[in-house]
Amino acid sequence: MKHLLPFILVAAQLMSYTPAQSQQYLGSKTLYKPLQEKYTKVPVDYQPVFLNYLGRHGARNLTKDVAKSTAWMIIFKADSAKALNQRGQQLKAALVHLQKVELKNLESISEIGKQELRGIAARAYRMEPGFFAPNQHLLVNTTSKERTKQSAMAFLEGASAAAKGKIASIKWNEHDDVNLRFFDLSKPYLSFKASGPWHSSYDQLAKLLKQEALSARIFNTFFQADYAKRISTKEKIRFADDLYGFYSILPAIHQEIIKDGFSDKDLSLSQFFTAAELAVLCQLNDADNFLKKGPGTDNNGIQVRIAAPLLADFIRTTDAFIQSKPHSAVLRFAHAETIAPFAAILNLEGASTATKNIQTFDQLWKAKNIIPFSANIQMLLYKNPWNNSYLVKFLLNEKETKIKGLGTKIAPYYLYKDVRAFYLKKLKDLGLGLNSNMEEYLNNAK
């Protein structure tokens, strides 16, 4: 991985591809599409000079063995007890097929995920080829998870293809977990995730949407009535959640399904849900993400504040470019749990508004727009060589995005000195500077 081997992609690999599986109600597993294509004209005399990039890994396979899921264990136990009806047998067959496809691919990005990232890189190259010029240097940071490294490689493949193999030199940092996987390193956050007050908000929404009745209704369609009565409410909820998780991963693994000799029909899980049921399951999944990873009920809550190390890193690397230009782009590849809190701590419009009213959270925050597969936040730096001033612009999933609470007369562009001061104050309010001990901060954050 230390060197990107020259290669040329066929044009089809860079094209958008939509599989036959349903694309509705996928939430955070929505396949990536850029949210904007034409951009506001850059102010006179300014040129793009530096790219600070954070991306979620591409569309992926499952991260957990199908055979270890609640749904699998209940289905096969019921089959042994001859308690499956015909619909249950159909589900069993679909899960067996899914297990065959996924067992060898667990935790890896899919072919569609690679295409997503190659496309993002090709568009970044077209926006400013200089970011990737052969005389430049790229810094590529990933987490310790293999799917982020695979995503980085796919992105670099896209840039290399766009540049016809003439690309900048690459320096790798493959274990940047403090900046990119902070959600696993903060004990206070892990405690919040397990038993924080967010649970009461989620439970309120679950009750409003009648999660228990919905899960029971879905569950009961697969089993003999006497058997279904013996299964607890909690297990029925987990069963329905598992099925929704399997349903929502299918579009991402379309090519793997075909490669293994199956058709979409062989693994179709949408047939087991109504559109209304999928809408509720998606809303509950989005609420979980919003409360645990996004602005939730408090945009200054711990679920957002743990992104402070990454905020400091964005400022440090931008400052370093202005001072000595060590890299023309810093490219980071991480997770949905990285993107959501970072978008919130940046105060990006559409991704940072908290609410105490969980019933209307989805009017403010949608996972499909903020943390789909290959989600990304780009901070573009522009320089005016005549007066050495700098502007920045933020793109959220390639859409120009304003910073809430910070004024500008040339939106979506901001003076970098204003952006820097705005975020330094955020860090200061947390007791942090650009060079603070971030591991210590994560372990002591309240």
N, C-alpha and C positions, 0 to 999 in steps of 0.2 A: 504493500500500500504506500510505500514511501515515494514511489514514482508513478505517475500516470502514463501508462503505455499508450503510444500513439495508435489511434484507430479511427475508423470512419463509420459512422452510423448510417444505416439506410434511412431514407427520408421518412419511411413509415414509422420508424421508432420515435420520431420527434413529433408525430401528429397526435392530436387528441384522439382517445379511443373510448367509446362508450359501450360497455358490455350489455348483454340482453337483460341481465338481472334488474329488478326494480331499483330505481334510484331515489325513491321516496323514503323519508323518515329514517335517515341514516345517522343523523346527529354528527358526532365527532368522527364517524367513519365515512363521511361524505367524501367522494372522490374530488380531487382538486380541480378547480377552474379559476383562472385569474378573474378578479372582480372588476377590472378596468383595463381598457386597451389604449385609449387616447389620453394624453396627459397635458396638464397645464403647462404652458410655455415657460421655459426657464427665464428668469429675469436677465435683462441685457448685461453682457460682459461676464456672466457666470458660466462655468463649465463644470461638469461632474468630475470629481477627482478621486473619490474614495467610497467604497461600499462596505457598510457594516451590516452583516446579515445574520439573522437567526431563523432557522427552519425546523419544522417538525419532520421526522422521518417520513418517507413516502408510504403510500398505501401498502399494507402489510398483510401477512398471514396471521393466524391466531397466535397468541402468546402463551396459551395454556392448552394442554392435551385435552381433546374432546372427551376422551375416555375417563377423565378425572372430574368431569362436570357433574353437577347434580342431575341435570336432564338425562345424561347417558346412564347414570347409575339407576335412576328410577325406571327408565324405559326398559333396561335389561333385567332388572329385578321383576318388573311386572310381566315381562315376556316369559320368564321362567315360571311365573305363577299363572301363566295363561290368562292374564288380565288385560292384555292389549286388544283393543278393537281394530277394525281394518285401518282406520286412520292412524292409530298407534303403530301399526306395522309399517305404514308408509313413512312415518316419521323415523322409525328405527332404521329403515333402509337408507334414508337420506343422511342420517347421522353416521352410519357405517361408511358411506361414500365420502362424507366430509372428513372423517378420520383418516381414510386412506390418502386423500389429497394432502391433508395438513400435517400429518405426523412427521414427515421428512422436511417440512418447510417451517416449522414453528419458529417464531420470533424473527423471521427474515422478511425483508420487504418483497413485494410481489413484482411481477413484470410490469404491471400497470403503475406501481409505485416508482419504478425506475423511469418509466416514460414521463410521469408527472415531473420529476426532478430534472430530467434532461430538458424538458420544455421550459421550466423556470429559468434554468441556466442560459438557454439559447436566447430567451427574451432579455435577460440581464446583459448578455453580451451585445445584443442589438442596441440596447439603451446606451451602453458605453463600452466599446471594445477595449478601451484603455485599461479598464479594471483587470483584464486578463492578458494584457500584452506580454510578449516574450521577455521583455526587459524588466518586467515587474515581478513582485513576490506575493504569493498568496499564503495566508495563515488559515489552516483548516482545523477546527476544533470539533471533537465529537465527545460523546459520553462513553462509558465503558461498555455500553450495549452494542452488539454487532450490527443491529439494524441502522444505527446512526452512522456507522462507518460505511455500510453499504450505500446509504443515502448520499453521503459525501462523494463516494466514487461515482454514483450515477450523475450527480450534479456536475462533477468535473468532466465526465464523459460528454455531457451536453455542451459544456463550454468549449471543450476541445474540438468537438465536431463543428461547432459554429465558427471556431477560429481556424479550421482546417489543420488542426494538430499543432498550431503555433501558439503555445500557451505559456503563461508565467510559470516560474518555478514554485514548488509547493513545499511548505513546511507543515508537518502534522503534529497535533497534540491530541492523542486518542483517549485521554482520561481527564477531560476538563469537567469533572463532576461537580466541583464546588460552584462553578458558574452555571452549569447546564443541567445538573441533576440535584440541585439543592433540596428538592422536596423529599429526597431519600436520606439526606444528611442532617436534617434538623429534627432532633428529638421532640422539641415542643410542637413542631408542626405535625409530626407523626401522631402525637397525643391528640391534637386537635382533630386530625383526620379520623381517628378511632372513636373519639367520644366527645367531640366539640359541640357547641350549641347549635351548629348548623343542622344537626339531626332533627331538632324540633321543627325547623322550617321545612325540611324535606318531608317529615311525617305529616305535617299540615297539608302539604300539596298532595301527598299520596292518599290521604283521607278524602280530600276534595275530589280527586280523580277516581276514587273507588278502586284503588290498586288491588286490594284483597279480592274483591268480587271479580275484577277483570282477570286476575291471575287464576282464580278458581275456574272461571268460565273457559279459559284457554286450556287449562290442565285437564278438565273433565272430558274434553272432546276426544282424548286419546285412550281412555281407560274404561274398563267395566265399572259401572256405578258403585258397586260394593267396594272395589279396590280404591277408588278415588276418595271415598269417605274416610279411609284410614290414613290418608296423607295429611300432614299438618299444613296450616296456612303458610307458615314460613317457607316450607319446602315447595309449596306451590308457587310462591313469589319467586324463589330462586330458580325454579324450573322455567317459568315464563321469562325471567331475565336472561337465562342461558339461551333460550330459543331466540330471543330478540338479538342477543349478541352474535349468534350464528347467522341469523338472517342478515344482519348489517355488515358482516364481513364478506359475504358472497360476491358483491360487485368488485371488490378489491382483488379477488383471487380468480377471476373469470378465466384468465389464460392458463392458470395452473389446473383448473377443472378440466378444460378442454385437452390439455396436454396429457392428463391421466386417462383420457378416453371416455370421459363423462360428458353429458350435455347439461345445460342449465336446468332442464326439467328433472334430471336425476337428483339434483340437490336443491330443488326449489323449496324454500321454506315460507315464501310469501303466501302460499296456498293455505297455510295453517292459521293465518291472521286475517281479520278484517282491516280495512284502512283505518277505521276508528281506533281499533286496538293498537295498531302500530303508531298512530299519532300520540296516544297516551304514553306508550312505552318510551317513545323518543323524547317526549316532554319530560318524563321522569329522569331519563338518562341525562338530558341537558341540565336539569335542575341540580343533579348530583355534581356535574362538572362545574356549574356556575357557583355553587356553594363551597366546594372544596378547592377549586383551582382558580376561579375567577373572582370578580369583585364581591360576589355574595351579598351579605347584608351589611358589609363594612369594607370599603375599598382600602382601608388602612389596617385591615385584619391580618393575622399572621399568614394566611394563605396567599396574600399579596406581598407582604413585607419580606418573605423569604427570597423574593427575586432581586433584592437589593444588591447582592454580589454581581449579578449580571448587569444591572444598571451601571454600577461603577466600572465594570469591564468595558461597556460600550463607550463611556466617556474617556476612560484611559486610552483605549485603542484609537479613538478619534484624535485625542490630544497628541498621541505619539505620531500619527500620520502628519499632523500639522507641523510638528517640531522636526521630524527626521525622516518621514516617509518609509518606514521599514516594510510596510505591506500596502499594496494597492487595494486589497480587500481582505476582510476577516470574515470567514465563512464558518458558521456554527450549525451543527446538526444535533437536534435534541428530541424533545417529546411534547405531547399536548400539555403535560403538566409543567412544561417550561414556558410555552407560548402564552397560555392563558394568564398566569400571574404577571408575566413581563408586560403584556399588552395593558394590563390593569395598572401596574406601577408607572408605566409611561404616560398614563392618562389619555390613551388613545380613544378618540371618539368612537362610540359603538362597542367598546370593549372594556370600559372601566366604570360604568355607572352601577353603583350598589342600590339595593332596595330592600326594605323591610317587608314589602308586600310580595311574598313568594308567588302569589297567584298571577302576577303580571310580569314576572321576571323575563319571560320570553319576548316581551315587547322591547326589552332593553338589550338582550344578549342572546345570540343564537350560535350554538356550537358549529353549525355548518358554515357560518360566515367567519368564525374566529379560529377554530381549531380543527378544520377538516384535515385529512391526510395531506402532508406536504405544506401545511400552513406556514406562512413566513412573515417576518417583520424585517423590512429593509430600511435602514437609515442611510440616505444618500447625502454625501457632503459635496458642496459646490464651492468653487473658489473664483473670486474676482482677482485676476493677476495685477490689475491696475492699482488696487488699494489694499490687497492682501486680506480682504474680508471674506467671510465664509457664511454660506447658507446651508440649512439642512431641510430635508423633506422625508417624511415617513410614509412608507407603503405598508399596508396591512393586507396580505394576500393580493398584492400588486394594485391595491386601491389607495389613492392619495387620501391621507387621513390627518385630521387636525388633532392638536394637543389641547385637551380641555384645560382651561385655567391659564393658558398662555396666549397672549395676544400677538397678532402680526398683521401688518398692512398688506402683505403679499402672499396670503394663504394660497396654496398649502406650504409655502416656503417660510422658514423662520431663520432669523439670525442665529448662528450657532452660539454666539456668546450669551444670548438670552436663553436658549435651550439648556446650555451648560449650567447657567446659574439656577435655572428652574429645578433641574435634577440634583444639583449639588445641595440645594436647600432640602430637598426630599431626603437625601442621604444624611444631612446634618440633623434633621429632625429625628432620625433613627439612631443618632449617636455615631454615625459613620463618616469616614472620609474616603477618598479614592484608594488609599493604601491600607485601610483597616484590615485586621485579621478576620477574614470572612468566615472561616470555619468556626472560630470562637463565637462570632455573631450568630451563626445559624444554630449553634447549640444553646445559646442563651436568650434567643428571641422569645419574647413573651406574647 
